[in-house]
Amino acid sequence: MTKDVAQGRLSDYLMLIGAGILWSTGGVLIKWIEWHPLAIAGMRSLISAVVLLGLIRKPKFSWSISQVGGAIAFSATVMLFVTSTKLTTAANAVLLQYTAPIYTAVFAGAFLQERTQWYDWLAVVVVFGGIVLFFFDGLTFRGTWGSILAALSGVSWAWVGLFLRKQRRGSPFESVLLGHIITGIIGIPFMCKHPPTSDVWPGMVLLGVFQMGLSYYIYARAIKRVRALDAMLVLTIEPVLNPMLVFLFIGEVPGRMALIGGGVVLFMITTRSIMQLRRSGR
């Protein structure tokens, strides 16, 4: 491996870490903003779309299956995550979303021709066991629906990575931009029905410009050169930081069973990552 390639690979992983740190602020900002979740998702995406247009300059829409599929998966992820964060604890929302590497492992073989190992399937079983623990936490009806939506966001988030990785020889930025536009359009009726107050805008600017706009730009750059599953594993920095920030600024404490389930999920994903790195000799 040449020095340039090694530096390029390191820079890709550093960009993924930066994206994860920016994403981790989502929980506390979404909890802070008093507005309908789909209005938050829509406005955040409209602001992020403007940011991305400024960075991309001249987007090229091919309308390929991968580009449109990535956009739809992205839009679904954004709306499911914001809604689940409002309905349940931030820890539940983000930890259940980060079951995505398991779905990535399941689908990557057929979709990307990236081989799935025996320990990937072991991780699938263990992580699903961790997911079950979330629903033994004495959740309210509202909280249970929040956890269900969070689990679904894990599936859609996995497909975001898969579709963007499928475009590694092209440009994945347009999928993210198109996903923002779709989300913004869907959110418009909710914004009109629930007009925002003045105290909403500081949080929305932070969400749109940094937590979503800049973060997805650097994520889309890095995913072109990093395996979908490896990228998902690096980004587990988000579910560690997200609940910590919510606890520090909002005072929200996740339930005991959710913490145990989240620990199982993160432990298995980290273990699988170490095994993958050892196998590849890195």
Summary of the structure (lengths in Angstrom):
residues: 282
radius of gyration: 18.0
end to end distance: 11.7
largest distance: 56.6
contacts: 1064
relative contact order: 0.22
helix: 80%
strand: 0%
